[in-house]
Amino acid sequence: MPGMWTVLASEVAPQSRRPAVPVVHVRITRDGVTAAQKAEIVADITATLGRVLGKKPEHTHLIIEEIDPENWGFAQGLCVKII
């Protein structure tokens, strides 16, 4: 899949005494990723957090943010020139 990706993860603890829930931010360049591909990313990351860290899928949040290539810099240039 072409383009640039970054993944940021954190845990957010509600104000109640419930355990912290994972929140994963995936940033990708806007280059034609389909809804089906995004669904697969969500499923894979959710499964990995469950398998590796024991996080429950119903508590896992993922945010996929698409960035226009002209707004993403890499290797001293804009991605619009790379992808």
C-alpha positions in Angstrom: 0.0 0.0 0.0 1.6 3.3 -1.0 1.8 6.4 1.2 2.9 7.3 4.6 1.7 5.9 8.0 2.1 6.7 11.6 0.5 5.0 14.6 0.2 6.6 18.0 -1.2 4.7 21.0 -2.3 5.8 24.4 -4.6 4.7 27.2 -7.4 6.8 28.5 -8.6 6.2 32.1 -12.2 7.3 32.6 -12.9 9.3 35.7 -14.5 6.3 37.3 -12.4 3.4 38.7 -12.6 1.4 35.5 -9.3 0.3 33.9 -7.8 2.4 31.2 -8.9 1.7 27.6 -6.5 1.8 24.7 -6.9 4.5 22.1 -4.9 4.0 18.9 -4.5 6.9 16.3 -3.5 5.8 12.8 -2.5 8.6 10.5 -2.2 7.8 6.8 -1.8 9.8 3.7 -5.0 10.2 1.7 -4.2 8.0 -1.2 -7.2 5.8 -1.9 -7.4 3.5 1.1 -10.8 1.8 1.0 -13.2 1.4 3.9 -12.6 -2.4 3.7 -8.8 -1.8 4.1 -9.5 0.5 7.1 -11.8 -2.2 8.6 -9.0 -4.7 8.3 -6.5 -2.4 10.0 -9.0 -1.9 12.8 -9.6 -5.6 13.2 -5.8 -6.4 13.1 -4.8 -3.8 15.6 -7.7 -4.7 17.9 -6.7 -8.4 17.8 -3.1 -7.6 18.4 -3.9 -5.5 21.5 -6.1 -8.3 22.8 -3.5 -11.0 22.1 -0.4 -9.2 23.3 -1.8 -6.9 26.1 -5.0 -8.7 27.0 -7.1 -5.7 26.1 -10.8 -6.3 25.4 -12.0 -5.6 21.9 -15.1 -3.8 23.2 -12.8 -1.3 25.1 -10.4 -0.7 22.2 -10.8 2.6 20.2 -9.2 3.3 16.9 -9.1 6.6 15.0 -8.0 6.6 11.4 -7.1 10.1 10.2 -6.3 10.7 6.5 -3.9 13.5 5.8 -3.5 15.1 2.4 -0.1 14.3 1.0 0.7 18.1 0.6 0.3 18.3 4.4 2.8 15.6 5.3 6.5 16.2 5.1 9.1 13.5 4.8 12.8 13.2 3.7 13.0 17.0 3.3 10.0 17.2 1.0 6.3 16.8 0.8 4.7 13.4 0.3 2.8 14.8 -2.6 6.1 14.4 -4.5 6.9 11.0 -3.1 3.7 9.0 -3.6 
